[in-house]
Amino acid sequence: MAKIKLSSISTNAPKKLDKDKVKAATREILEELDELQNLLYAQHKYSVLLIVQGMDASGKDGVIKNVTGTLNPQGVTVYSFKAPTKDESDHDFLWRVHKQAPAKGMIQVFNRSHYEDILIQRVHKWIDDKTAAKRMNAINDFEKLLAVHNNTQIIKCYLHVSHEAQQQRLVERTEDPRKMWKYNEQDIQESKLWDKYMDAYEDAINNCNYIPWLIVPADQNWYKEYLVALTLRDTLKALNMKYPRLKK
């Protein structure tokens, strides 16, 4: 399998696409997802783990809100991974993650995920390359465990935003009153480490690939949301789910 090089992948939607038509298609997909989620919950055979990764200001919150926000909240949970607590740090790095894995019938969304343990930790040299390699092996095993032993459909999305778009969005957080609450000085500092993050992401994408990644061009929100919604819809449709019937 050819190695993925992020710099060779566009962060923009194909020019031939019509924005209004794509947004209309997204609305239709979301209507389909409503029924598919009901099937998932009722059949109680499969679960879905939607992993949303990306740099600061790549639009993780927006895509989660706009793709899963119309679904039945009884069947969707979102978990955002922050810096580990003292108790979490006293365990292996996947301990806190496994506790958030989806139960059958559920869609679980990770806003950031276990991949932070081979991204930010590696960029800041809190772990060395040898440890990172061991963790990547563990991640492959963990995702295989969920897929094989709990029928978990794992969708891994890397929101591929350009450095220029990221910086523009970070500036907007200092100027737009509706976005100021998102401002974090640390995001500016992390943006300066862009090249190191791209190296870390490429390594994660190329080595943690038991479940393949979806590279989502993220400079335009309408296209990003369409791709994630489409992938979720197609994943659920492929399961050929049926409603349970009464036994006669």
MIVEX-69628 format. One record per residue (C-alpha): residue number from 1; x negated, y, z negated. Coordinates in pm, whole numbers. Example, Ala and Ser with C-alpha at 12.3 -4.5 7.8 and 13.67 -1.06 7.14 Angstrom:
BEGIN
<1, <-1230, -450, -780>> <2, <-1367, -106, -714>> 
END
This chain:
BEGIN
<1, <0, 0, 0>> <2, <-139, 340, 101>> <3, <-228, 575, -180>> <4, <4, 870, -227>> <5, <-160, 1211, -193>> <6, <72, 1480, -324>> <7, <-98, 1759, -131>> <8, <4, 1587, 192>> <9, <374, 1578, 98>> <10, <589, 1886, 156>> <11, <761, 2049, -139>> <12, <1033, 2186, 92>> <13, <1344, 2041, 251>> <14, <1315, 1950, 621>> <15, <1377, 2263, 828>> <16, <1646, 2093, 1038>> <17, <1876, 2049, 738>> <18, <2173, 2279, 691>> <19, <2197, 2394, 329>> <20, <2576, 2420, 323>> <21, <2622, 2076, 479>> <22, <2379, 1920, 232>> <23, <2558, 2082, -63>> <24, <2891, 1952, 70>> <25, <2740, 1604, 102>> <26, <2617, 1628, -257>> <27, <2969, 1704, -379>> <28, <3100, 1394, -200>> <29, <2823, 1183, -352>> <30, <2908, 1308, -701>> <31, <3270, 1203, -648>> <32, <3150, 855, -553>> <33, <2926, 846, -859>> <34, <3226, 902, -1084>> <35, <3382, 574, -969>> <36, <3050, 390, -967>> <37, <2983, 494, -1324>> <38, <3321, 356, -1427>> <39, <3232, 27, -1261>> <40, <2893, 19, -1433>> <41, <3051, 78, -1773>> <42, <3338, -165, -1721>> <43, <3135, -453, -1578>> <44, <2878, -418, -1855>> <45, <2615, -617, -1666>> <46, <2363, -354, -1559>> <47, <2212, -39, -1701>> <48, <2038, 255, -1535>> <49, <1729, 445, -1646>> <50, <1677, 771, -1457>> <51, <1332, 914, -1527>> <52, <1283, 1280, -1436>> <53, <922, 1396, -1438>> <54, <765, 1713, -1308>> <55, <561, 2017, -1395>> <56, <708, 2300, -1602>> <57, <971, 2489, -1400>> <58, <1008, 2207, -1147>> <59, <1379, 2203, -1229>> <60, <1423, 1899, -1450>> <61, <1703, 2048, -1660>> <62, <1891, 2170, -1354>> <63, <1885, 1842, -1169>> <64, <1999, 1651, -1479>> <65, <2284, 1896, -1538>> <66, <2401, 1909, -1177>> <67, <2367, 1540, -1094>> <68, <2491, 1378, -1416>> <69, <2689, 1665, -1565>> <70, <3014, 1566, -1393>> <71, <2998, 1205, -1511>> <72, <3184, 1065, -1812>> <73, <2974, 1170, -2113>> <74, <3063, 844, -2288>> <75, <2851, 659, -2035>> <76, <2554, 895, -1997>> <77, <2290, 995, -2249>> <78, <1996, 1229, -2201>> <79, <1682, 1215, -2410>> <80, <1403, 1471, -2398>> <81, <1066, 1352, -2520>> <82, <876, 1610, -2725>> <83, <542, 1585, -2901>> <84, <544, 1266, -3110>> <85, <621, 1291, -3480>> <86, <388, 1155, -3748>> <87, <597, 837, -3771>> <88, <595, 792, -3394>> <89, <220, 846, -3376>> <90, <172, 569, -3629>> <91, <312, 321, -3376>> <92, <214, 225, -3023>> <93, <294, 491, -2765>> <94, <592, 300, -2622>> <95, <760, 236, -2957>> <96, <968, 552, -2951>> <97, <1046, 505, -2583>> <98, <1181, 152, -2610>> <99, <1432, 267, -2870>> <100, <1585, 498, -2609>> <101, <1616, 235, -2333>> <102, <1972, 209, -2197>> <103, <2221, -49, -2315>> <104, <2420, -243, -2057>> <105, <2684, -26, -1895>> <106, <2498, 296, -1969>> <107, <2305, 554, -1770>> <108, <2011, 685, -1971>> <109, <1823, 991, -1847>> <110, <1470, 1068, -1963>> <111, <1379, 1437, -1940>> <112, <1006, 1375, -1935>> <113, <917, 1029, -2054>> <114, <648, 779, -2151>> <115, <449, 919, -1859>> <116, <353, 1218, -2072>> <117, <123, 977, -2255>> <118, <-93, 946, -1944>> <119, <-41, 1302, -1817>> <120, <-75, 1579, -2074>> <121, <-283, 1355, -2300>> <122, <-521, 1282, -2016>> <123, <-543, 1640, -1886>> <124, <-633, 1765, -2233>> <125, <-870, 1471, -2289>> <126, <-683, 1346, -2594>> <127, <-731, 1001, -2441>> <128, <-1012, 880, -2214>> <129, <-978, 715, -1873>> <130, <-1020, 367, -2016>> <131, <-730, 419, -2256>> <132, <-521, 571, -1976>> <133, <-579, 263, -1760>> <134, <-465, 36, -2044>> <135, <-156, 249, -2093>> <136, <-71, 232, -1723>> <137, <-81, -147, -1742>> <138, <144, -133, -2048>> <139, <389, 96, -1866>> <140, <415, -147, -1574>> <141, <482, -431, -1818>> <142, <738, -223, -2009>> <143, <932, -127, -1697>> <144, <921, -486, -1575>> <145, <1060, -598, -1911>> <146, <1358, -364, -1879>> <147, <1423, -456, -1518>> <148, <1392, -833, -1557>> <149, <1536, -888, -1902>> <150, <1811, -626, -1923>> <151, <1912, -575, -1559>> <152, <1799, -215, -1589>> <153, <1786, -25, -1260>> <154, <1497, 218, -1298>> <155, <1482, 532, -1085>> <156, <1162, 733, -1125>> <157, <1174, 1085, -982>> <158, <874, 1312, -954>> <159, <999, 1665, -885>> <160, <736, 1784, -638>> <161, <726, 2162, -679>> <162, <458, 2383, -526>> <163, <226, 2582, -749>> <164, <354, 2902, -588>> <165, <719, 2818, -660>> <166, <633, 2718, -1014>> <167, <457, 3046, -1083>> <168, <746, 3243, -937>> <169, <992, 3062, -1162>> <170, <774, 3118, -1467>> <171, <765, 3492, -1389>> <172, <1146, 3491, -1355>> <173, <1167, 3369, -1714>> <174, <1007, 3696, -1825>> <175, <1240, 3912, -1617>> <176, <1582, 3747, -1598>> <177, <1778, 3779, -1927>> <178, <1961, 3453, -1848>> <179, <1632, 3265, -1826>> <180, <1427, 3430, -2099>> <181, <1522, 3162, -2349>> <182, <1317, 2917, -2139>> <183, <1001, 3124, -2163>> <184, <708, 2955, -2334>> <185, <362, 3105, -2330>> <186, <218, 2754, -2329>> <187, <372, 2691, -1987>> <188, <152, 2966, -1843>> <189, <-157, 2804, -1992>> <190, <-60, 2461, -1860>> <191, <-6, 2607, -1512>> <192, <-375, 2703, -1505>> <193, <-456, 2332, -1523>> <194, <-259, 2260, -1205>> <195, <-530, 2066, -1020>> <196, <-598, 1842, -1318>> <197, <-226, 1770, -1353>> <198, <-200, 1683, -984>> <199, <-487, 1434, -1024>> <200, <-319, 1280, -1328>> <201, <18, 1258, -1153>> <202, <-133, 1096, -846>> <203, <-305, 838, -1062>> <204, <18, 764, -1248>> <205, <223, 741, -928>> <206, <-29, 513, -756>> <207, <-95, 283, -1051>> <208, <240, 272, -1231>> <209, <426, 140, -930>> <210, <593, -185, -1031>> <211, <895, 40, -993>> <212, <820, 273, -699>> <213, <847, 650, -734>> <214, <1078, 886, -552>> <215, <880, 1198, -459>> <216, <1142, 1475, -455>> <217, <1058, 1803, -278>> <218, <1166, 2051, -545>> <219, <1116, 2402, -410>> <220, <1485, 2417, -316>> <221, <1734, 2311, -581>> <222, <2007, 2208, -335>> <223, <1784, 1955, -163>> <224, <1634, 1824, -485>> <225, <1978, 1760, -634>> <226, <2098, 1594, -314>> <227, <1808, 1346, -308>> <228, <1842, 1247, -673>> <229, <2220, 1211, -648>> <230, <2188, 1010, -326>> <231, <1934, 774, -479>> <232, <2147, 720, -789>> <233, <2455, 657, -573>> <234, <2276, 413, -345>> <235, <2123, 228, -640>> <236, <2465, 173, -797>> <237, <2635, 81, -470>> <238, <2373, -185, -402>> <239, <2479, -369, -718>> <240, <2815, -462, -558>> <241, <2989, -424, -891>> <242, <3345, -542, -957>> <243, <3592, -458, -1229>> <244, <3643, -744, -1475>> <245, <3979, -917, -1431>> <246, <4207, -1083, -1679>> <247, <4175, -1457, -1702>> <248, <4491, -1637, -1602>> 
END
